[in-house]
Amino acid sequence: MTYLDRFAPPVDPPLVAYCAHCGGEIYAGDEVKRVDDGGGFVCHNYGTDCATRYAEERVFDAIGTINIRGEID
């Protein structure tokens, strides 16, 4: 039988991974997205969507206005 002490502090969930973008700690029960190119995970980081920033840094190579030659200025 498991002994439960109602006066003991709550047990924190275990640390299971680190965010591939910000390096923040990811605990069991946290909402995450898995990265397909490296097998890692990205977290939501308290309102900052690490998944969006992670993707922007790795997928897009330029941001700007396209000109008539199909180049980004």
SEZAPA-685885 format. One line per 4 residues: number of its first residue (from 1); their letters; for each residue z negated, y, x negated of N, C-alpha, C. Coordinates in steps of 0.001 Angstrom, whole numbers. Example, Ala and Ser with C-alpha at 12.3 -4.5 7.8 and 13.67 -1.06 7.14 Angstrom:
1> AS> -7800:-5690:-13190:-7800:-4500:-12300:-7800:-3300:-13200; -7080:-2250:-12850:-7140:-1060:-13670:-7870:30:-12900 $
//
This chain:
1> MTYL> 0:-1176:-839:0:0:0:0:1243:-888; 803:2228:-508:891:3477:-1252:-250:4393:-851; -910:4936:-1864:-2000:5863:-1608:-1431:7279:-1554; -1647:7968:-458:-1187:9339:-295:-2385:10279:-289 $
5> DRFA> -2332:11260:-1141:-3399:12257:-1203:-2898:13523:-523; -3462:13856:610:-2976:15013:1355:-3279:16328:654; -4123:16315:-350:-4445:17527:-1093:-3615:17665:-2370; -2829:16667:-2679:-1986:16710:-3871:-811:17657:-3619 $
9> PPVD> -330:18338:-4671:833:19216:-4487:2059:18380:-4122; 3018:18974:-3403:4215:18219:-3019:5016:17791:-4248; 5640:16668:-4150:6453:16142:-5243:7838:16767:-5149; 8277:17393:-6239:9603:18004:-6268:10660:16914:-6365 $
13> PPLV> 11858:17172:-5782:12935:16179:-5912:13368:16075:-7370; 13872:14922:-7775:14263:14738:-9178:15525:15523:-9544; 15573:15999:-10778:16752:16644:-11336:17785:15556:-11605; 19007:15730:-11056:20018:14680:-11216:21266:15120:-11976 $
17> AYCA> 21523:16437:-12069:22725:16906:-12761:22597:18391:-13055; 23586:18907:-13778:23693:20346:-14038:25040:20825:-13534; 25097:22049:-13031:26325:22625:-12507:27337:22796:-13641; 28575:22369:-13400:29636:22474:-14405:30044:23917:-14658 $
21> HCGG> 29733:24829:-13736:30102:26236:-13926:28967:27064:-14520; 27822:27093:-13840:26734:27990:-14264:25656:27298:-15082; 25670:25968:-15122:24659:25241:-15877:23331:25111:-15146; 23296:25555:-13892:22063:25473:-13111:21672:24044:-12802 $
25> EIYA> 20416:23852:-12517:19901:22515:-12226:20279:22093:-10808; 20673:20830:-10662:20999:20248:-9361:19997:19141:-9101; 19318:19246:-7975:18283:18290:-7601:18779:17380:-6483; 18176:16209:-6373:18504:15288:-5287:18323:16027:-3968 $
29> GDEV> 19318:15955:-3110:19272:16622:-1816:20011:17947:-1782; 20399:18510:-2956:21154:19762:-2994:22589:19519:-2530; 23191:20533:-1923:24588:20452:-1520:25454:20814:-2717; 26411:19958:-3061:27268:20154:-4230:28703:19784:-3901 $
33> KRVD> 29602:20094:-4827:30992:19629:-4768:31280:18929:-6088; 31967:17789:-6020:32277:17044:-7243:33583:17552:-7846; 33626:17660:-9158:34795:18127:-9887:35640:16917:-10244; 36930:16944:-9876:37767:15766:-10110:38278:15650:-11538 $
37> DGGG> 38297:16736:-12316:38847:16644:-13663:37829:16240:-14724; 36546:16247:-14388:35563:15894:-15395:34424:15043:-14868; 34416:14803:-13582:33363:13983:-13007:32044:14703:-12826; 32012:16018:-13067:30783:16789:-12910:30617:17285:-11483 $
41> FVCH> 29671:18176:-11308:29378:18742:-10000:29232:20250:-10127; 29493:20977:-9050:29231:22406:-8991:28321:22680:-7806; 27419:23645:-7985:26429:23959:-6959:26815:25224:-6208; 26002:25592:-5229:26236:26825:-4478:25481:28004:-5079 $
45> NYGT> 24524:27779:-5923:23847:28784:-6739:23361:30002:-5959; 22635:29772:-4894:21978:30849:-4149:22935:31954:-3720; 24013:31591:-3041:24941:32584:-2524:26177:32807:-3380; 26133:32432:-4643:27308:32544:-5503:28006:31199:-5488 $
49> DCAT> 29222:31162:-4974:29913:29887:-4856:30519:29489:-6194; 29818:28649:-6924:30279:28200:-8235:31587:27422:-8137; 31819:26743:-7019:33053:25976:-6867:34269:26892:-6923; 34205:28022:-6242:35320:28969:-6242:35544:29534:-7631 $
53> RYAE> 34492:29954:-8293:34637:30521:-9636:35106:29478:-10642; 34597:28259:-10521:35014:27172:-11415:36510:26924:-11262; 36977:26860:-10004:38397:26618:-9745:39259:27771:-10241; 38827:29001:-10000:39609:30157:-10437:39804:30168:-11945 $
57> ERVF> 38794:29782:-12689:38899:29784:-14150:39791:28674:-14676; 39914:27583:-13952:40657:26431:-14454:42028:26234:-13826; 42251:26807:-12645:43521:26593:-11951:44481:27755:-12177; 44005:28980:-12007:44866:30149:-12105:44916:30654:-13538 $
61> DAIG> 46130:31011:-13993:46247:31533:-15356:46565:33022:-15387; 46862:33616:-14224:47115:35053:-14161:46860:35544:-12747; 46437:36803:-12654:46220:37437:-11354:46847:38817:-11429; 47618:39190:-10422:48240:40506:-10416:49324:40575:-9362 $
65> TINI> 50246:41493:-9561:51344:41702:-8634:52614:41117:-9241; 53364:40365:-8447:54597:39756:-8949:55739:40769:-8872; 56564:40779:-9905:57696:41704:-9908:58972:40969:-9510; 60086:41659:-9541:61363:41093:-9086:61845:39940:-9969 $
69> RGEI> 61375:39872:-11201:61760:38797:-12123:60861:37556:-11985; 59882:37620:-11080:58983:36497:-10881:57847:36455:-11897; 57596:37585:-12551:56521:37682:-13532:55366:38465:-12929; 54193:38172:-13399:53007:38891:-12918:52726:40052:-13853 $
73> D> 52641:41237:-13277:52338:42451:-14060:50849:42614:-14196 $
//
